[in-house]
Structure formats: structure tokens, C-alpha cells
């Protein structure tokens, strides 16, 4: 291996010798317990001498992130409709194909569908992934999470005994406005992050606010897309006043806080001039 070889080139050479381990399945490390080396890293720039020992780990069968997101997000979209249209096997024959007398139920279906349709559109046309694949085994766990919660919250929101929010139209209207603002903000952040890699580069860059006011949250947090995502589900919880939605929102917040903290630490480690005012997900707090 030449000193100026990249890790990607080493992966390709390894794949040529062992065809069953294609590059996406390979984890190449300098230390068995260390982090996987990135494709763009160059051998001679790594902390090695004139000789180097690289450690290989099989990551297992892989699946592309675009395919992962399409599967994860298509499920909740159609599962929700099963409960919204009250299929006979859900609530019983007496309630089959009936509609709810509460307008908020129809509004909740529109908002839920809009959220996942937006996600599908972003997956196809906006997102650029730094890692092309994920382990195939993870998709089962992810689908159980998204699909299972979609079924649980849809069951209660569309239930014949569902009661609308305590404060009526005022609560619903406030939640809808909050929902739309957070969805617009989330989309704006995804577009801004995508523009950082418009030329196909995988090099990490510091994201900064643009002329779009929704991106100004970058002044205060490292991952405003997660902030807006949590805001979306908080507003949906207020709109429906449903316990399963609130639990889903809480779990989303916990998971996204973990992701945001990890990304924030990566930014601090890689960029000496990273804005000191930023927090991971909640301005000035967290």
C-alpha cells in the first residue's frame, strides 16, 4: 500500500481480495477498540510509522440510508390511515368506515400525513448522507419504533370515544400554527445542511445561518433540525392532547438530545473556531 493511499482505496483493495466484504461492510481501524477510519483519510497522515497494522471488522449486510428512510417513513403514513378510516378489524363492525364528529381528528390526520410526506420528499430530494449505508439488522428495530408508535397514537386519536382538547379551538389553532412553523424550520435547516455538500463533498463544515430566518437558530444551537423536530411533536401533542403522542414526543426528545450532543462534541473537536454560544439542542440550556 502506498503512503498516499486513502482509506477508501484500501477498502477497494481489500474488497478485490475478499469479494464477500464490499466496502460498505468494512470497518477499518488503527486500533481494535478505536473508531473506524473515514474514507477520505490518508495513510501517511495517520499516527503510524513506516509500517502500519490496520484492523478489519465485518459490519454485516448493509442497506442504503435512502432506502432505510423510505421504509421507515412510508410505514407510519399508511398505518395511520388504517385507523383513520376505521377498518372493521380495528374498532369493530359497528364503527367501520365511520368518520369522527370532531374536526381535530381530521386535522391531526392531515398534519401527521404532511409530516411524513415531507420526510419522504426530503429523503429523495434534499438529504445528503455522509455515511451511505447502515447495518441491515437495524432497520427492524427502527421500523418497530416508528411503525409501532404510529399505530399506537393513531388508535387513540381516531378512537370512537376520543375527546377533543380541553381548551377547544384556541388550543388547536395555537398547536397548528406552532406545527407549521416547526415544519418550515425543520425543512429550512435540512436544505441549509444539504447546501453545505452541494458538490458531493463529505467534508464536515460549520453550518451558519443564512438569509432564511428559520436558520437563525444556528446562532444558538448546533442541531436546530432536532429542535424544530421536537417542536413539531410537542405541537402535535398539544393539538391532540393524547398520552401516546406525548410519550412519543418525550422519547424523540431524549434520542435527539443524545444525537445533538454527539454532533456538538464532534464540531467542538474538529473546529477550533466553533461558535462558543451554541448549545446542542436547546438555546442556553442543553
C-alpha positions in Angstrom: 0.0 0.0 0.0 1.4 3.4 -1.0 1.8 6.0 1.8 -0.6 8.4 0.0 -3.4 5.8 -0.3 -6.7 6.8 1.2 -8.8 4.5 3.4 -11.3 4.2 0.6 -8.6 2.9 -1.8 -7.6 0.4 0.9 -11.2 -0.7 1.3 -11.4 -1.3 -2.5 -8.1 -3.3 -2.5 -9.5 -5.4 0.4 -12.7 -6.0 -1.5 -10.8 -7.1 -4.5 -9.0 -9.8 -2.4 -12.2 -10.7 -0.5 -15.2 -10.1 -2.7 -17.7 -11.1 0.1 -16.8 -8.0 2.1 -17.8 -5.0 0.0 -16.5 -1.5 1.1 -19.7 -0.6 3.0 -19.4 -3.7 5.1 -15.8 -2.9 6.2 -14.8 -1.1 9.3 -11.1 -0.3 9.1 -9.3 0.8 12.3 -5.9 1.6 13.7 -6.9 0.0 17.0 -9.4 -2.8 17.6 -11.2 -0.7 20.1 -10.9 2.6 18.3 -13.1 4.4 15.8 -13.5 3.5 12.2 -11.3 5.4 9.8 -13.1 7.7 7.3 -12.8 7.1 3.6 -11.0 10.4 2.9 -8.2 9.9 5.5 -4.8 9.4 4.0 -2.5 6.7 5.4 0.6 8.8 5.8 -1.3 11.4 7.7 -2.4 8.9 10.4 -0.4 8.3 13.6 1.7 5.4 12.2 5.3 4.8 11.4 6.9 3.3 8.3 4.7 0.3 8.8 1.0 0.2 9.9 -1.3 -2.5 11.1 -4.9 -2.0 10.2 -7.8 -3.9 11.8 -10.8 -5.1 9.9 -14.3 -5.7 11.3 -17.2 -7.1 9.3 -20.2 -4.7 9.8 -22.6 -7.2 8.4 -25.0 -6.8 5.5 -25.7 -3.1 4.7 -28.6 -1.1 3.4 -28.6 2.4 1.9 -29.8 5.2 4.1 -32.2 6.5 1.4 -33.9 3.0 1.3 -33.9 3.0 5.2 -35.7 6.3 5.4 -38.2 5.5 2.7 -39.2 2.2 4.5 -39.3 3.9 8.0 -41.4 6.8 6.9 -43.8 5.1 4.4 -45.0 2.7 7.2 -46.4 5.4 9.6 -48.1 7.2 6.7 -50.2 4.2 5.6 -50.6 2.7 9.1 -52.3 5.9 10.3 -54.9 5.6 7.5 -55.9 2.1 8.7 -57.1 3.7 11.9 -58.3 7.0 10.4 -60.7 5.1 8.1 -61.7 2.8 10.9 -61.2 -0.5 9.2 -63.6 -3.2 10.5 -60.8 -5.2 12.3 -59.7 -2.2 14.4 -62.7 -0.8 16.3 -65.3 -3.4 15.4 -68.1 -3.7 12.9 -70.3 -1.1 14.5 -67.7 1.6 13.9 -66.3 0.5 10.5 -65.7 3.2 7.9 -67.3 5.9 10.1 -65.9 9.3 10.5 -65.2 11.2 13.7 -67.5 14.1 14.7 -64.5 16.1 15.9 -62.7 18.2 13.3 -59.4 18.0 15.2 -59.3 14.3 14.2 -59.3 15.2 10.5 -56.8 17.9 11.2 -54.5 15.5 13.1 -54.6 13.1 10.1 -53.6 15.9 7.7 -50.7 17.1 9.9 -49.4 13.6 10.5 -49.6 12.8 6.8 -48.0 16.1 5.9 -45.1 15.4 8.3 -44.2 12.0 6.8 -44.8 13.1 3.2 -42.3 15.9 3.9 -39.9 13.5 5.3 -40.2 11.3 2.2 -39.6 14.2 -0.2 -36.6 15.3 1.8 -35.2 11.8 1.7 -35.3 11.7 -2.1 -34.5 15.4 -3.0 -32.8 17.1 -0.1 -30.8 14.8 2.2 -27.1 14.1 1.5 -25.7 11.3 3.7 -22.1 11.3 5.0 -22.5 7.5 5.5 -24.1 5.7 2.6 -25.3 2.7 4.5 -26.4 1.3 7.9 -26.5 -2.4 9.1 -29.5 -4.2 7.7 -30.4 -5.6 11.2 -31.1 -2.0 12.5 -33.9 -1.4 10.1 -36.1 -3.9 12.0 -35.6 -2.1 15.3 -36.2 1.3 13.6 -39.4 0.2 11.9 -40.8 -1.3 15.1 -40.2 2.1 16.7 -41.8 4.3 14.0 -44.5 1.9 12.9 -45.4 0.8 16.4 -45.8 4.3 17.7 -47.8 5.4 14.6 -50.2 2.6 15.2 -50.5 3.3 19.0 -51.1 7.0 18.7 -53.4 6.6 15.6 -55.5 4.1 17.6 -56.3 6.6 20.3 -56.7 9.7 18.2 -59.2 8.0 15.9 -60.9 6.0 18.6 -64.8 6.4 18.6 -64.5 7.5 22.3 -61.8 10.2 21.6 -62.5 13.6 23.2 -61.1 16.8 21.7 -58.6 19.1 23.6 -59.7 20.8 26.8 -59.4 24.4 25.5 -61.1 23.7 22.2 -60.3 25.8 19.1 -57.8 28.1 20.8 -55.6 25.2 21.8 -56.0 23.5 18.4 -55.3 26.7 16.4 -52.2 27.5 18.5 -50.9 24.0 18.0 -51.5 24.1 14.2 -49.5 27.4 13.9 -46.7 26.0 16.0 -46.7 22.8 14.0 -46.4 24.6 10.6 -43.7 26.9 11.9 -41.6 24.0 13.2 -42.1 22.0 10.0 -41.0 25.0 7.9 -38.0 25.4 10.2 -37.0 21.8 10.0 -37.2 21.8 6.2 -35.1 25.1 6.1 -32.4 23.5 8.2 -32.3 20.4 6.1 -31.9 22.5 3.0 -29.1 24.6 4.6 -27.2 21.4 5.7 -27.7 19.9 2.2 -26.2 23.1 0.6 -23.0 22.5 2.5 -22.4 19.4 0.5 -23.9 20.5 -2.8 -20.7 19.5 -4.7 -20.9 16.0 -3.3 -18.2 16.6 -0.7 -18.3 14.6 2.5 -16.0 17.0 4.4 -17.7 18.3 7.5 -18.2 22.1 7.6 -19.6 24.5 10.2 -23.2 25.4 9.4 -24.1 29.1 9.7 -27.3 31.0 9.5 -28.5 32.1 6.0 -30.9 34.9 4.9 -33.7 32.5 5.8 -35.0 33.5 9.3 -35.7 29.9 10.2 -31.9 29.2 10.0 -31.1 31.9 12.6 -31.5 29.2 15.2 -27.9 28.2 14.2 -26.8 31.2 16.3 -27.8 29.4 19.4 -27.8 25.6 18.7 -25.7 23.1 16.8 -28.7 21.0 15.6 -31.7 23.2 15.0 -33.2 20.5 12.8 -33.7 18.4 16.0 -35.0 21.4 17.9 -37.7 22.0 15.2 -38.4 18.3 15.1 -39.1 18.1 18.8 -41.2 21.3 18.5 -43.3 19.6 15.8 -44.2 16.7 18.0 -44.8 19.0 21.0 -47.3 20.9 18.9 -48.9 17.6 17.7 -49.2 16.6 21.4 -51.0 19.9 22.3 -53.2 19.6 19.2 -54.4 16.1 20.0 -54.0 16.1 23.8 -53.2 12.4 23.6 -50.9 10.5 26.1 -49.3 8.1 23.5 -48.3 11.2 21.4 -46.8 12.8 24.5 -44.8 9.7 25.3 -43.5 9.5 21.7 -42.5 13.2 21.9 -40.6 12.5 25.1 -38.7 9.6 23.6 -38.0 11.7 20.5 -36.6 14.4 22.7 -34.3 12.0 24.6 -33.0 10.4 21.4 -32.4 13.6 19.5 -30.7 15.2 22.6 -28.2 12.3 22.5 -27.6 12.7 18.8 -27.3 16.5 19.1 -24.8 16.2 22.0 -22.7 13.8 20.0 -22.7 16.0 16.9 -22.0 19.1 19.0 -19.0 17.4 20.6 -17.8 16.4 17.1 -18.0 20.0 16.0 -16.0 21.2 19.0 -13.4 18.6 18.5 -12.9 19.3 14.7 -13.2 23.1 14.6 -11.2 25.3 16.9 -13.2 28.4 15.9 -16.6 26.8 16.5 -19.1 29.4 17.9 -19.0 29.2 21.7 -22.5 30.4 22.2 -24.1 27.4 20.7 -25.7 24.6 22.7 -26.6 21.1 21.3 -30.4 21.4 21.0 -32.0 23.9 23.4 -30.7 27.5 23.3 -28.7 28.5 26.5 -29.8 25.3 28.3 -28.9 22.0 26.7 
